[in-house]
């Protein structure tokens, strides 16, 4: 269990997140075995394509990404990539963010 305090403009938000080896575990999520698994990685988005953050595949890196504002349920859009494909330039939560391709490959999307 990871507990993160966000403080902005005098408001504190506490976010409790449990992680397992496959990524983010949501306590209120419902599983539907008839739905196919449509998860993809942020590193596989095409320019202008948008996804919704579902979790993370790397527990160690997930805290850093959460602190950077990559919260589950947030929309993330690939704005552009560098000429050699690394880093990637995303728009998420109202701001722009650059991530290395290996970091973006740990962000699971739905």
C-alpha positions in Angstrom: 0.0 0.0 0.0 1.3 3.4 -1.0 -0.1 6.6 0.5 0.6 9.8 -1.2 -0.3 13.3 0.0 -1.0 15.9 -2.7 -1.0 19.5 -1.5 -2.1 22.3 -3.7 -3.6 25.7 -2.9 -4.1 24.7 0.8 -6.0 21.5 -0.1 -4.6 18.2 0.9 -5.7 15.0 -1.0 -4.7 11.6 0.3 -4.5 8.9 -2.3 -4.2 5.3 -1.2 -3.1 2.9 -3.8 -2.3 -0.8 -3.6 0.2 -2.3 -6.0 0.7 -5.9 -7.0 3.2 -7.4 -9.4 0.9 -6.8 -12.4 0.3 -3.1 -11.7 -2.4 -1.1 -9.9 -5.0 -2.9 -7.8 -8.3 -1.0 -7.4 -10.3 -2.0 -4.4 -13.6 -1.0 -6.1 -12.9 -2.4 -9.6 -15.1 -5.1 -11.0 -13.8 -7.9 -13.2 -15.7 -9.0 -16.2 -14.2 -12.2 -17.6 -16.1 -11.9 -20.9 -14.3 -8.6 -21.8 -11.0 -9.1 -23.7 -7.9 -7.5 -22.2 -7.4 -4.3 -24.2 -4.6 -2.8 -22.2 -1.8 -1.2 -24.1 1.3 0.8 -23.1 1.8 4.6 -23.2 4.9 4.0 -25.3 2.8 2.5 -28.1 0.5 5.5 -28.6 0.7 7.2 -32.0 1.0 11.0 -32.3 -2.3 12.6 -31.3 -3.7 9.3 -29.8 -5.2 9.4 -26.3 -5.6 6.7 -23.7 -6.7 6.4 -20.1 -4.2 5.5 -17.5 -5.1 2.1 -15.9 -2.1 1.3 -13.8 1.7 0.5 -13.9 3.8 -2.5 -14.6 6.8 -1.4 -12.6 6.1 -1.1 -8.8 9.4 0.8 -8.2 8.8 3.4 -10.9 5.0 3.7 -10.2 5.5 6.0 -7.2 7.6 8.4 -9.3 5.0 8.4 -12.0 2.2 9.0 -9.6 4.0 11.9 -8.1 4.5 13.4 -11.6 0.7 13.4 -12.0 0.1 10.2 -13.9 -3.0 9.2 -11.9 -5.2 6.2 -12.8 -8.2 7.4 -14.7 -6.4 10.4 -16.2 -6.3 10.9 -20.0 -2.9 10.9 -21.6 -2.2 12.0 -25.1 1.1 11.6 -27.1 1.9 15.1 -28.5 5.1 14.1 -30.2 8.3 12.1 -29.9 11.9 13.1 -30.4 13.4 12.4 -33.9 14.9 9.1 -32.7 11.7 8.1 -30.8 13.0 8.9 -27.3 11.9 10.8 -25.2 8.1 11.0 -25.7 6.2 14.2 -25.1 2.7 13.7 -23.5 -0.2 15.9 -22.4 -1.7 14.7 -19.2 -3.8 16.4 -16.4 -3.5 19.9 -18.1 0.2 20.0 -18.5 2.9 18.6 -20.8 5.4 15.9 -19.7 8.4 14.2 -21.2 9.1 10.6 -20.4 11.8 8.2 -21.6 10.4 5.4 -23.7 11.3 2.8 -21.0 9.3 4.8 -18.4 6.3 5.2 -20.7 6.4 1.5 -21.4 5.5 0.9 -17.7 2.2 3.0 -18.0 -0.7 0.7 -18.7 -3.6 2.2 -20.6 -7.2 1.0 -21.3 
